């Protein structure tokens, strides 16, 4: 009768322990990479929405920006999607782990129309956080951000967006 060679229990436990150590090192880096990709996508999306809204005002908006004035939400995104300036996924207000909202003001005899958009992580804390910063863009076209953990779930408004730091890229 032949003796069948195999792995001992200690050898198998050693391999499992090594795999566990590799996973413990790799998973946090993978999650950080995903958060960075989500944040990059949010910034790129804000640039797209800014350009789409300026184009909307110059064409179908008759000088006014998309959305219902003084109503924070996704009405501007819906208008932009209906006019085919952005896709339907973004028109629904959520993309790549970030929620997008916007608002606008209508033109008056003394004031030009304005708008802003904000992007907040859909999951702002914990190991599965989709981002560590919130972003926004206003009529001036400057992308701004805030990394204060306490405010990640709160969308920018016109005042807080103007006070946020400009993104340096």
N, C-alpha and C positions, 0 to 999 in steps of 0.2 A: 504494500500500500504506500502510495506517495504522500509525502507531507506537503500540504498546500501552504504556500507562503502568503502572508497577508500583512496588513498593517495592524500594529498593536493599538490598543485603546489610547495609550499615551501619545502615539504619533498622530492619531486622528484629532485628539484634543489640541495638540500643538498647532496643527494646520488650521483648525477652527479659530484658535486664539489669534494667530497671525492675520487671518482674513478679517477678524473683528477689529484688530488694530488698524488695518488699512482702511476699512470702512469708516472708523471713527475719525480718521484724519481726512478722508476724502469728502464725506457728506457735508460738513460745514462749508468747505470751499465750493462745492457744487451749488449749495443754496445761496452763497454770497454771489456767485456768478449769475445765478438766475435773477436775483434782486437787481444787480447792476444792469443786466439786459433789459429788465422791465423798466428801470429808470431811464435808460437810453431810448427805449421805445416811447416812453411818455414824452420826453423832450422832443423827439422827432415828430410825434403826433401833434404836439402843440404848435410846432412850426407849420405843419400841414394845415391845421385848423386856422391858424392866423392867416396864411395865404388864401385859404378858401373863403374866409369871411371878408377879406379885403376885395377879392374877386366878386363875391356875392354883392357887396355894396356897389361896386362899379358896374355891375350888369343888371341882374334881376331885382336887386334891392332898392333901386332908385335913390342911391345915396345913403340909405340906412342899412345897418348891419342885420344879420340874421337873428331871429328870435323875437320873443315878446319882451318889450322893454320893461325893466325893473322886475323881472321874474327869474330868479336864479333857478337853474335847472338845465334840462336837456332840450328846451325848445329851439335854441339856436342850432344845436347839433342836428336836430330833426329837420329843421329848415334847410340846412346845408346838405343833408343826405337826400332830401326830396328834390333839391335842385341839382343833384348828382355832382356836387363839389367834393364830397367825401363818401366813403362807403357806408353801407347800412350797419355794419358792426360798430363802427365809431359813432354813427348816428344814434345808436341805442344808448350811448354814454359810458360804455365800458370796453377797455381793450388792454390786453397784456398786463393784467393785474392792477390796473389803475381805473378809477372812476373819474369821468370828465363831466364838468358842469360849466355853464357860462351864463353871462348876462350882458345886456346892452342898454344903452340909453338912446332915445330918438333925438334927431336933430331939432333944434329950436331956432328961433330967429337970432339968438345970441350965442348959442353953443353948438359945436360940432357933435355928431354922434360919436359914441364911444362903445367899447366892448371889452370884455376880459373872459378868459377861460382858465379854469383851475383843474389840476390833475392830482388826485390823492390816491395813495395805495389802498386797495380794497381790504387788505389785511395789514394793519399798521404795526402790529407787535407780535412777538412770539417767534418761534423757530421758522414758521411758514410765512413770515411777513413778506409781502410782495414788493415792498420798497421801504427805504429809510428816509426819504425826502418827499415833500410835496412841491409841485411846480405850478407855475402860472405864466400867462402872457396877456398883455393888455394891448390897447390900440397902438402904443409906441413900438411894439414888436420885440421888446426885450424879454427874454425868458428869465424868470426869477424863481428862486427856490427858498425853502426853509426846511431845516433838518431838526427842528425842535420836536422831541418825541411827543410832548403833550398836545401838539397841534396837528399831528399827522392826519388825524381823522376829520379835521375841520377844513372845509374848502376855503380858499382865499376869497376875500371880497375885494372891492376896489381899493379900500384903505390899506388892508394888510398886504395886498399884492404890491402896492407902491412902496411899502416900507421894507419889503423882502430884498435879500441880496441878489444881485444880477449873476446869472450863471456865466462863468468865464470860459465858454468854449464856442 
